[in-house]
Amino acid sequence: MTLLILGLILFLGVHSLRIVAEPVRSSLVSRVGPWGFKGLYSLIALVGFVMIVMGYGQARMDPTWLYHPPGWLRHVNMLLMLLVFPALLAAYFPGRIQNMLKHPMLVAVKAWALAHLLINGTLAAVLLFGGFLVWAVVDRISVGRRSASSDTPQLPASPVNDIIVIVGGLGLYAAFAFWLHPILFGVPVV
Protein backbone atom coordinates (compact mmCIF):
# COMPACT_ATOMS: atom_id res chain seq x y z
CA MET A 1 0.00 0.00 0.00
CA THR A 2 2.95 2.32 0.69
CA LEU A 3 4.10 2.10 -2.93
CA LEU A 4 0.60 3.02 -4.15
CA ILE A 5 0.40 6.01 -1.81
CA LEU A 6 3.87 7.27 -2.75
CA GLY A 7 3.04 6.85 -6.43
CA LEU A 8 -0.17 8.83 -6.01
CA ILE A 9 1.73 11.57 -4.18
CA LEU A 10 4.30 11.81 -6.97
CA PHE A 11 1.89 11.54 -9.90
CA LEU A 12 -0.90 13.75 -8.56
CA GLY A 13 1.62 16.04 -6.88
CA VAL A 14 3.42 16.89 -10.11
CA HIS A 15 0.03 17.29 -11.81
CA SER A 16 -0.97 19.72 -9.03
CA LEU A 17 1.82 22.25 -9.54
CA ARG A 18 -0.49 24.62 -11.41
CA ILE A 19 -3.10 24.24 -8.67
CA VAL A 20 -1.00 24.93 -5.59
CA ALA A 21 2.37 26.27 -6.71
CA GLU A 22 2.19 28.21 -9.96
CA PRO A 23 5.10 30.49 -8.93
CA VAL A 24 7.27 27.42 -8.26
CA ARG A 25 6.28 25.96 -11.64
CA SER A 26 7.06 29.24 -13.42
CA SER A 27 10.40 29.50 -11.63
CA LEU A 28 11.33 25.95 -12.67
CA VAL A 29 10.35 26.63 -16.28
CA SER A 30 12.51 29.78 -16.35
CA ARG A 31 15.46 27.96 -14.70
CA VAL A 32 15.55 24.77 -16.78
CA GLY A 33 13.64 25.94 -19.85
CA PRO A 34 10.31 24.66 -21.14
CA TRP A 35 11.75 21.41 -22.54
CA GLY A 36 13.80 20.75 -19.43
CA PHE A 37 10.71 21.31 -17.30
CA LYS A 38 8.60 19.03 -19.50
CA GLY A 39 11.28 16.34 -19.29
CA LEU A 40 11.53 16.57 -15.50
CA TYR A 41 7.75 16.72 -15.17
CA SER A 42 7.34 13.67 -17.42
CA LEU A 43 10.00 11.70 -15.56
CA ILE A 44 8.39 12.37 -12.17
CA ALA A 45 4.93 11.54 -13.55
CA LEU A 46 6.23 8.32 -15.13
CA VAL A 47 7.92 7.20 -11.92
CA GLY A 48 4.72 7.99 -10.00
CA PHE A 49 2.63 6.12 -12.55
CA VAL A 50 4.83 3.02 -12.38
CA MET A 51 4.65 3.12 -8.58
CA ILE A 52 0.85 3.41 -8.76
CA VAL A 53 0.59 0.41 -11.09
CA MET A 54 2.94 -1.71 -8.98
CA GLY A 55 1.41 -0.60 -5.68
CA TYR A 56 -2.15 -1.20 -6.82
CA GLY A 57 -1.18 -4.60 -8.20
CA GLN A 58 0.37 -5.54 -4.86
CA ALA A 59 -2.64 -4.27 -2.92
CA ARG A 60 -5.00 -6.35 -5.09
CA MET A 61 -3.24 -9.51 -3.91
CA ASP A 62 -4.40 -8.98 -0.30
CA PRO A 63 -7.34 -6.55 -0.44
CA THR A 64 -8.79 -4.70 2.52
CA TRP A 65 -12.52 -4.36 1.84
CA LEU A 66 -14.27 -1.15 2.86
CA TYR A 67 -17.56 -1.96 1.12
CA HIS A 68 -19.04 -4.56 -1.20
CA PRO A 69 -20.86 -2.83 -4.06
CA PRO A 70 -24.09 -4.35 -5.34
CA GLY A 71 -23.91 -6.02 -8.74
CA TRP A 72 -26.22 -3.54 -10.47
CA LEU A 73 -23.59 -0.80 -10.08
CA ARG A 74 -21.63 -2.50 -12.88
CA HIS A 75 -24.30 -1.18 -15.26
CA VAL A 76 -23.93 2.34 -13.87
CA ASN A 77 -20.17 1.97 -14.28
CA MET A 78 -20.56 0.96 -17.93
CA LEU A 79 -22.87 3.93 -18.54
CA LEU A 80 -20.45 6.41 -16.95
CA MET A 81 -17.56 4.93 -18.90
CA LEU A 82 -19.43 5.73 -22.14
CA LEU A 83 -18.63 9.37 -21.39
CA VAL A 84 -14.95 8.84 -20.61
CA PHE A 85 -13.40 8.06 -23.98
CA PRO A 86 -15.27 10.70 -26.05
CA ALA A 87 -14.45 13.29 -23.37
CA LEU A 88 -10.81 12.23 -23.45
CA LEU A 89 -10.66 12.67 -27.22
CA ALA A 90 -12.55 15.97 -27.02
CA ALA A 91 -9.61 17.41 -25.09
CA TYR A 92 -7.55 17.20 -28.30
CA PHE A 93 -10.21 17.62 -31.01
CA PRO A 94 -11.80 21.08 -30.67
CA GLY A 95 -15.44 21.37 -31.61
CA ARG A 96 -18.86 21.73 -30.06
CA ILE A 97 -18.30 18.85 -27.65
CA GLN A 98 -15.09 20.39 -26.32
CA ASN A 99 -16.86 23.74 -25.87
CA MET A 100 -19.79 22.09 -24.12
CA LEU A 101 -17.59 20.15 -21.69
CA LYS A 102 -15.26 23.16 -21.09
CA HIS A 103 -12.46 20.95 -19.69
CA PRO A 104 -13.06 17.53 -21.25
CA MET A 105 -9.93 15.87 -19.84
CA LEU A 106 -11.09 16.65 -16.31
CA VAL A 107 -14.61 15.44 -17.18
CA ALA A 108 -13.06 12.17 -18.39
CA VAL A 109 -10.97 11.74 -15.23
CA LYS A 110 -13.93 12.48 -12.94
CA ALA A 111 -16.25 10.08 -14.78
CA TRP A 112 -13.56 7.35 -14.88
CA ALA A 113 -12.75 7.71 -11.18
CA LEU A 114 -16.40 7.83 -10.07
CA ALA A 115 -17.33 4.85 -12.26
CA HIS A 116 -14.54 2.79 -10.74
CA LEU A 117 -15.29 3.87 -7.18
CA LEU A 118 -18.83 2.56 -7.64
CA ILE A 119 -17.67 -1.00 -8.36
CA ASN A 120 -14.41 -1.29 -6.38
CA GLY A 121 -14.76 -1.33 -2.61
CA THR A 122 -11.20 -2.02 -1.54
CA LEU A 123 -9.01 0.42 0.36
CA ALA A 124 -6.53 0.50 -2.53
CA ALA A 125 -9.31 1.29 -5.02
CA VAL A 126 -10.68 4.06 -2.83
CA LEU A 127 -7.20 5.56 -2.51
CA LEU A 128 -6.53 5.27 -6.26
CA PHE A 129 -9.85 6.30 -7.76
CA GLY A 130 -10.83 8.59 -4.89
CA GLY A 131 -7.46 10.34 -5.16
CA PHE A 132 -7.95 10.96 -8.87
CA LEU A 133 -11.55 12.12 -8.33
CA VAL A 134 -10.57 14.60 -5.62
CA TRP A 135 -7.65 15.85 -7.72
CA ALA A 136 -9.88 16.37 -10.79
CA VAL A 137 -12.52 18.24 -8.78
CA VAL A 138 -9.90 20.50 -7.16
CA ASP A 139 -8.18 21.08 -10.51
CA ARG A 140 -11.49 22.02 -12.15
CA ILE A 141 -12.19 24.52 -9.37
CA SER A 142 -8.71 26.02 -9.72
CA VAL A 143 -8.89 26.38 -13.51
CA GLY A 144 -10.93 29.57 -13.19
CA ARG A 145 -8.30 31.41 -11.18
CA ARG A 146 -5.26 30.67 -13.31
CA SER A 147 -4.17 31.90 -16.71
CA ALA A 148 -5.08 29.87 -19.77
CA SER A 149 -2.39 27.51 -20.98
CA SER A 150 -1.59 27.50 -24.67
CA ASP A 151 1.07 24.79 -24.59
CA THR A 152 -1.28 21.96 -25.56
CA PRO A 153 -1.17 21.43 -29.32
CA GLN A 154 -4.59 21.18 -30.91
CA LEU A 155 -6.13 20.81 -34.29
CA PRO A 156 -8.23 23.65 -35.69
CA ALA A 157 -11.85 23.60 -34.50
CA SER A 158 -14.12 21.71 -36.86
CA PRO A 159 -17.49 19.93 -36.87
CA VAL A 160 -15.61 16.88 -38.19
CA ASN A 161 -13.78 16.76 -34.86
CA ASP A 162 -17.08 16.08 -33.08
CA ILE A 163 -17.65 13.06 -35.32
CA ILE A 164 -14.10 11.86 -34.57
CA VAL A 165 -14.71 12.35 -30.84
CA ILE A 166 -17.94 10.34 -30.86
CA VAL A 167 -16.94 7.55 -33.25
CA GLY A 168 -13.38 7.29 -31.93
CA GLY A 169 -14.53 7.49 -28.31
CA LEU A 170 -17.11 4.75 -28.75
CA GLY A 171 -14.53 2.65 -30.59
CA LEU A 172 -12.07 3.05 -27.72
CA TYR A 173 -14.84 2.22 -25.26
CA ALA A 174 -15.61 -1.01 -27.11
CA ALA A 175 -11.91 -1.89 -27.41
CA PHE A 176 -11.41 -1.46 -23.68
CA ALA A 177 -14.63 -3.21 -22.70
CA PHE A 178 -14.13 -6.26 -24.88
CA TRP A 179 -10.40 -6.56 -25.29
CA LEU A 180 -7.94 -4.14 -23.64
CA HIS A 181 -9.23 -4.01 -20.05
CA PRO A 182 -8.82 -7.76 -19.47
CA ILE A 183 -5.38 -7.73 -21.15
CA LEU A 184 -4.03 -4.65 -19.38
CA PHE A 185 -5.65 -5.03 -15.96
CA GLY A 186 -6.66 -8.68 -15.73
CA VAL A 187 -10.28 -7.75 -15.06
CA PRO A 188 -12.96 -8.68 -17.60
CA VAL A 189 -15.55 -5.99 -18.15
CA VAL A 190 -18.27 -7.92 -19.95
N, C-alpha and C positions, 0 to 999 in steps of 0.2 A: 504494500500500500504506500510505503514511503516513496518508492520510485514514481508511482503515479502522481502523488502530490507534488513532488519536486518537478516533474515534467509539466504539470499544469501551471505551477508557479512560473517556470521559465517561459513556456509557450504563451500563456495568457498575459504574463508580465510584459514580455517584449511587445505583444500586440496592444498593450495598454499604455504605451509611452505617450501617445497623442492624447489619451484621456487624462492622465495624472501628471505628466511631466513634459509638456510641450517645450519648455525652455531647455530642458536637458537634451531632448531629441534634436532641437535646432542647434544646440552647441555641438553635439556629436557630429551632425551633418557638416557643420562648418569646419570642424577639426579634421575629420577623416575624408571629407568629400561625400557626395551623394552615392557614388558607387561603393566606396568603402563602408559607408553606413549600411547600404543595402546588403552587402556581403556579410557584415557582422550581424545584422538583424536576421538574415536568412540562416546563418550558422546557429545562432541561439535558438531560433524557432525550430530548426531541424533537430537539434539535440533535444529540445523539449518535447517535440513530437515523438521521437524515438523512445524517450523515457515514458511518455504517456502510453504508447502502444505496448511496450514491455511491461510496465507497471499494471496496466489494465489486464493484460494477458495473465500475469501472475495472480492477480486478485481474483480472476474468474476461476482459478483452480480450487480455491478455498473461500467461497463467497460468504459474506456476512449479510443476511437478509434483513432488510428494514421493513419491507412490505411485499406481499404477494399479489400482483395485479390480476384482476379478473381477465379471463380469456377474451371477452368482447373488446377490450382495449386494443387488441391487435388490429382490429378494423379501423379504429380511430387513428392509430399509428399509420396505417397504410394511407388513409385519407390525408393526414397532415403531410406525409412524405410526398404526396402528389404535388404539393406546393414547392418543395425544396429544390428540385432540380431546375425547373423553369426559373425560379427566383435566382438561383445561382448563375444561370446563363444570362439572365437579364442584367446582372451587374456589368457584363462586358459587351452586351448588344443593346445599345440605346434605342429606345422606341417608347411607345405608349405604356408598355408594361413597366419598364424601368421608371418612367415618370410617375406612374401610379403607385409603385412600391416605395418610391423615394430612395431607399437604401436597401436594394434587393439582396445584397450579400448578408446583411444583418437579419433580414426577414428569413433567409434560408437557414442561417445558423439557429435562430430562435425556433423555427418550426422543426428543424432536425432534432435539436436538444429536447424540446418539449415532447415530441413524438417518442423519443427513446426513453425519456423519464417515465412516460405512461406505462411502458411495458417491461421496464427493468427495475426491479426493486432492491438491488443489492447496494451496499454502501459504496462500492467502487463506481457503480453506474450513477448513483446520485452525485458523487464527487465529480465524475467526468462530465456527464450531461448537464447537471445542475450548475457546474462551474462555467460551462460554455453559455448556458442560458443567462446566468447573471451577468457575465461579461458582455454578451450581446445587448442586453437591456441597458446596461450602464453606458456602453459605447453609443447606442442610439440616442440616449439622453444627452450625451456630451457632444454629439455631432453639431448641434445647434449653436454651441458657444465657441466653436473653433473655426479657423479659416478653411475654406474649401481646398481640397488637395487636387492638383492637376497632374500628378505623377502617374496616374493609372492610364495606360494607353487604351483608347477605345475606338471603335469604328464610328463612322458618321451615323447619325440618327437616321433610321429608315423604317418604314412599315414592314419591310421584309425581315428586319431583325425580330419583330414580334412573332413572325411565323417560325423563325429559327429557334427562338426561345421556347415556344410551345412544343413544336415537333421534336426538337433536340432534347428538351427537358423531359418529355414523356418517354422518349427513347432511352435516355439515361436511367429514368425511373424503372422501366421494364428491364433493362440490362442489370441493374442492381438487384431488383426483386427476384429475378429468375436465375441469374448467373453469378454476378460479381460478389454480392453479399456473402453467399455461402463460401465462395473461394477465398475472399479476403479476410473474413471474420469468423468463418466456421459456424455461422448461424443461418440456417435456412429461413427465408422470409415467407414463402408460400409452399 
